[in-house]
Amino acid sequence: MNVKRSLFILSGLFLLGACGNEQEEPFEVAVIPSQSIGEMQEGLDLLEAELEAALGRVVKVEHYPNYNAVVEAINHSHIDLAYVGPVTYLIARNQSGAEAVLTQSINGSPYYHSYIKAHVDAPWDTLDELLADVGDVSFAFGSHSSTSGFTVPGYELMNQGVYRDENDHDFIDVRFTGSHDITAQALLSQDVDAGAIDSAIYHALVEEGSVDDSRLKTIWESEPLYQYPWIVPSDKDEDEIEAIQEAFLAIEEPEILRIFGGADAFVLADVANYEGIEDAARAVGLLDDEE
């Protein structure tokens, strides 16, 4: 009898331990940096702490080097939440049914634009004027996976007949800087003649003093784009999604909001907000036709 009782107690302890281990599994968040990671790290650390307090579990916020890594992780539910560009979200949605659950509001609006900027001393005030000299113009995109830094402006330049792909275009030079803040600095130093940049990040850089707005001018602006989404894997249950949404909607810490384009709040999002950019994503080769 004592042996049976001991075995019963041991099996009970084992089950409790297993449950405890399951609860202790970290909630993993992936972020594709829209700026250089050093500019974002303090805010990401604070976000980690806020989410731990709200969700009642260990949270790990990590930056991922590229959209392929995040899409793979979301597709296989290796992470719980990811902050990505709109096009990256569309790729993950088409491949595995990933769901957009949140975005951010900036100056009271969840919309932003793609800008094409030039130095104030440049001779062009419009995109048409720049394209008249296209053979003498060097152009910078941001990241290959960036909606506002590549997909949308790249689609516009395709429609204008001056850009086919990275190695086939009418510019004297096309480069990918990798991030919006690097594009801004390349424009300020006149290392490139024109470049594509996220409007929200641009204005945040101006506000924090990293960019002198008087030294750059906007020669093209896209239609409104819905802000970068936070996405979850397709198998995330509704109760957990609601908990995530509630945690973000309660965030007021300025340093957290600042790194997400100078946001003033987090707001809800869904797939309908992002369907308008699918054609552009397909045209630049980021979304397969058969998906």
Summary of the structure (lengths in Angstrom):
residues: 291
radius of gyration: 22.2
end to end distance: 62.1
largest distance: 93.3
contacts: 968
relative contact order: 0.19
helix: 46%
strand: 22%
